Amino acid sequence: YATADRDFDYYRPAYRYGFESASRHRGRAWNDVEPDLRAGWDRYEHRGQSTWENVKDAVRDAWHRVTNH
Protein backbone atom coordinates (compact mmCIF):
# COMPACT_ATOMS: atom_id res chain seq x y z
CA TYR A 1 0.00 0.00 0.00
CA ALA A 2 2.96 2.33 0.48
CA THR A 3 4.02 4.38 -2.49
CA ALA A 4 7.42 5.80 -3.39
CA ASP A 5 6.25 9.38 -2.95
CA ARG A 6 4.97 8.80 0.62
CA ASP A 7 7.30 8.11 3.51
CA PHE A 8 6.67 6.73 6.99
CA ASP A 9 5.65 10.15 8.31
CA TYR A 10 2.74 10.22 5.87
CA TYR A 11 1.43 6.90 7.23
CA ARG A 12 2.28 7.52 10.90
CA PRO A 13 -1.19 8.95 11.75
CA ALA A 14 -2.83 5.93 10.10
CA TYR A 15 -0.71 3.50 12.12
CA ARG A 16 -1.57 5.39 15.28
CA TYR A 17 -5.26 5.43 14.41
CA GLY A 18 -5.21 1.69 13.71
CA PHE A 19 -3.40 0.98 16.96
CA GLU A 20 -5.75 3.15 19.01
CA SER A 21 -8.83 1.78 17.27
CA ALA A 22 -7.83 -1.86 17.76
CA SER A 23 -7.38 -1.20 21.46
CA ARG A 24 -10.73 0.59 21.68
CA HIS A 25 -12.64 -2.07 19.72
CA ARG A 26 -10.94 -5.10 21.23
CA GLY A 27 -12.57 -8.37 20.24
CA ARG A 28 -14.24 -7.05 17.11
CA ALA A 29 -13.28 -7.98 13.56
CA TRP A 30 -11.86 -5.47 11.06
CA ASN A 31 -14.76 -5.98 8.63
CA ASP A 32 -17.22 -5.17 11.40
CA VAL A 33 -15.58 -1.89 12.42
CA GLU A 34 -14.15 -0.63 9.12
CA PRO A 35 -17.24 1.50 8.30
CA ASP A 36 -17.01 3.17 11.73
CA LEU A 37 -13.28 3.72 11.33
CA ARG A 38 -13.82 5.20 7.89
CA ALA A 39 -16.30 7.70 9.31
CA GLY A 40 -14.04 8.42 12.27
CA TRP A 41 -11.00 9.13 10.10
CA ASP A 42 -12.46 12.42 8.91
CA ARG A 43 -12.74 13.53 12.54
CA TYR A 44 -9.34 12.19 13.64
CA GLU A 45 -7.29 15.19 14.71
CA HIS A 46 -3.93 13.76 13.61
CA ARG A 47 -4.94 12.78 10.06
CA GLY A 48 -3.41 15.76 8.28
CA GLN A 49 -4.40 15.96 4.62
CA SER A 50 -4.65 12.22 4.01
CA THR A 51 -7.86 10.58 2.88
CA TRP A 52 -9.25 7.27 4.10
CA GLU A 53 -8.69 5.69 0.70
CA ASN A 54 -4.98 6.58 0.88
CA VAL A 55 -4.41 5.25 4.39
CA LYS A 56 -6.96 2.52 5.08
CA ASP A 57 -4.45 -0.25 4.31
CA ALA A 58 -1.99 1.24 6.82
CA VAL A 59 -4.78 1.47 9.42
CA ARG A 60 -5.68 -2.16 8.72
CA ASP A 61 -2.01 -3.18 8.97
CA ALA A 62 -1.71 -1.61 12.42
CA TRP A 63 -5.05 -3.10 13.46
CA HIS A 64 -3.90 -6.59 12.50
CA ARG A 65 -0.59 -6.18 14.30
CA VAL A 66 -2.39 -5.27 17.52
CA THR A 67 -4.98 -8.02 17.19
CA ASN A 68 -2.46 -10.63 15.95
CA HIS A 69 -4.40 -11.38 12.74
Secondary structure, DSSP 8 states (H G I E B T S, - for coil): ---TT--HHHHHHHHHHHHHHHHHTTT--HHHHHHHHHHHHTT-TT-TT--HHHHHHHHHHHHHHHHT-
